[in-house]
Amino acid sequence: MDVATQTALKPRKKPRQARSEATVEAIVQAVIQVLLSDGAPRLTTTRVAERAGVSVGTLYQYFPHKQALLYAALDRHLEGVAVALEAACAQARGRSASTIVEAIVDAYVAAKTADAAGARALYRVAAELGASELVKATGRRIRAAAEAALSSAADLRLENPRRAVATMLAAISGLVRTVFEEDGGAADWRAARAELTILCRGYLDASARDGPRAEAEPAAAIRGKSPARQIGPGDSP
């Protein structure tokens, strides 16, 4: 997205008073409601204004068109995810790597499923909006918070923290998106949270610079051992 396009999608002005903030919040919430009830093709500024309980003229003071409304809803959602991850990472700093991973996974899944239906709908319109820069900016915030938290873990030292965090977060966001695309229910989200925690812990353990490694046995010790017995067809591995 070029700068001109991105600027055109942003609100015309920012609310400066509590009443104006409440109006904009009602409009953005109405975008999600109309998106869910009518679908993106039928979402219009008139429908959103009616659902928000404001005049079309009031809506136009802040949002010039339909795309700006959708962009605002996506921006609000991503901001919520970023804030939740930043808070969780800050609170988990200095704790064990396992605790930090669990905090990251829990915060990410919780933020994405706080309004699962709305998040699912926004996934579908994000690509059409061309909001890649907004998504990238959110990703940078989340990666920075996670990297700072994991770098503070007393029991983990990573060879390349930035790469490790990027890989871990890609795995988290990938599975979360898959569950959304498959219309997963509560049981699917519980399973996803558990599996992601296991996956991320194992990956970070394997990536740790000073993690446990098997020491090579001295040649004398090896010579003193009996030959290893071959596993037969009836043996368990």
N, C-alpha and C positions, 0 to 999 in steps of 0.2 A: 504494500500500500504506500503510495506516495504521500508527501506531507500535505498536499492540498486536499486529497481525499480524506485523510485522517482528520484534518481540521473540520471538514464539512460534516463529519459524523459526530463531532463533539457538541455538547449543549451550547446554545447561543450565549447563555449567561449562567452564572452560578448563583444559587439562592443565598441571600445575605441575612435573612431573618428566619426565625423559627417557623413562622407561618409559611414562608416560601419553601423552606426545606421540607416541610410536611407535604406541601403540594407536589413537589418533585418526587418525593418518595412514593406518594400515592400513584403518580403517573407511571413510575417505573414498575411498581407492583402490578398495576393494571396491564402493562405490556405482557407480563408473564401470564396473567389470567386470560387475556384475549388469545395469546399464543396457544395456550392449552385448550381453550374452548373452541376456537375457530381455526387455528392453524396459521402458519406464517403467510400463506397467499392471501388470506382474508383479513389479515391485520391491517387496520387503517388508523390514521390519526383520529378520525371521528369515533371509531369504536373504542379506542383507548381512552379518549376524553370522557366518553359516556361512562365507561367502567370506573374511571377515576373520580367521577363526580365533578369535573371541571369543564369549563368552556373550551372549545377548540382554540379560541383566541389565547386563552391562558396557556394552553399546551404549546402553542406556537411561540410563545415568549421564550421558551426554553429549548424546544426541539423542532427543527425546521421541517422534518419529514419522517417517514416510517423507518428508514434506515438508521436515523439518529436515535430513534426510540429503541430499536433493537440493540444498537451499540451501547446505549446507556444501561440496558438490562444486563448485557454481557459484562460490561465494565463493573457493575455492581456485584455480580456473581463472582468474578475473578478477584475483585478487591477483598471480598469476604474470605475466599480461600487463602489468599496471601496473608491477610491479617491473622487468620487462625493458625496457619503454619508458623508465622513469625513468633506468635505468642507461645505456642507449644515448644518451639525450639529454644526460645529464651528461657523458659521455665525448666527445660531439661538439661541445660548446660551444666557441665561438670559431673554429670551422673554417668552411669555405665553406658557403653555403646548399645547394649541390648535395650536399656530403658529409653535411650534417645530414639532408637529405631521404632520402638513401639509407640512413642509419642508422635513421631512423624506420621506413621501409618494411620494411627487412630485419628489424628487431627485432619489429615487429608480426606479420609473416607467420610468422617463426620461432616466436614465442610461441604463435600460434594453431595451428600445425601440429606442435608438439612431440608432441602426442597428438591427431592430426587426428580420429580416430574418436570419441574422448571429447568433443572440442570440438563436433563435429557433433551428438552426442547431447544435449549441454547446450543448444545452440541451440534444440532442439525442446522442451525442458522449461522454459526460462527464462520464456517467456510464461505458461505455466500456473501457475508459482510466484508470479507477480506480483512479481518481484524488480526492479522498475523502479528503485527507489531505490539498490539495490546497483549496478546497471548505470550509473546516472547518476553515482554517486560515483566509480566507476572511470574513467568518461569525463572527469570533472573533473581527476583526477590526471594522466591522459595529456595532456590539453590544456594543463595548466599546465607540464608538463615540456617539451612540444614548443614552446610559446610562448617559454619561457625560452631554449631552445636556438636557435631561429630569430632571436630578438631579439639574440642575441650574434654572429650572422654578420656578418663585416666587409664582405661584398660585397652585403648586402641590407638595405633599409629598407622596411618595410611601412607603408602608410597606417593599416591597422587590423589589427595582429597577431592579436588575439583572433578576429576574424571569419575571417581568412585561415586560421588554424590549424584552426578548427572546420570550415570547408569542406573543407580538405585531409583531415582525419581522417575526415570523413563519407564522402568518396570512397573512402578506403582500406578502412574497415570495410564499406562497401557492396559493393565488389568481392569482398572476402574472404568475405563471407556468401554471395554468389552462387556462388563456386567451391565452397563447402561444400554448398550446396543442390543443385548439379549433380554432386556426388560427384567433383570434379576429382581428377586424379592428379598425379604429380610434375611432368609437363610443363606442366600447367595452372597449378600454383603457380609454376613458374619464369617462365612467361609473365606471370602476374599481377604478380609482383614487378617485372619489367622494365617493364611497361606503367604500373604505378602510379608508379614512379620518374620516368618520362617525363612523365606527367600532372601530378604534383605540382610538378616542376621548372618546367614550362611555366606552370602556374597561378600559382606564386609570382613568376616573372619578370614576368608580366603584371600582377600585383597590386602590384609594388614601387613605392613612391612615387617613388623617384629612379632607376628603371630606365631603360634606353635608350629614348629616344623619337626619332622622326624629326623633324628640325628643318624648319620651313617655309622654303622657298627664297625668297630675295628676288625681288621682282617683276621686276627687271632681268634676273636670271638666267633666269627663266621665259620672258621675251620673247625672249631670245637663242636659245632652243632651237627645233629643228625640230618641226613637229607630230608627235605620236606616231602611229606606224603602227598601223593597226587589225589585229587578229589575224584571220587568215583561217581557213577551215575546215580547211586542211591544216597549220596551224602547231601546235606544241606549246605549251601554256600555260606 
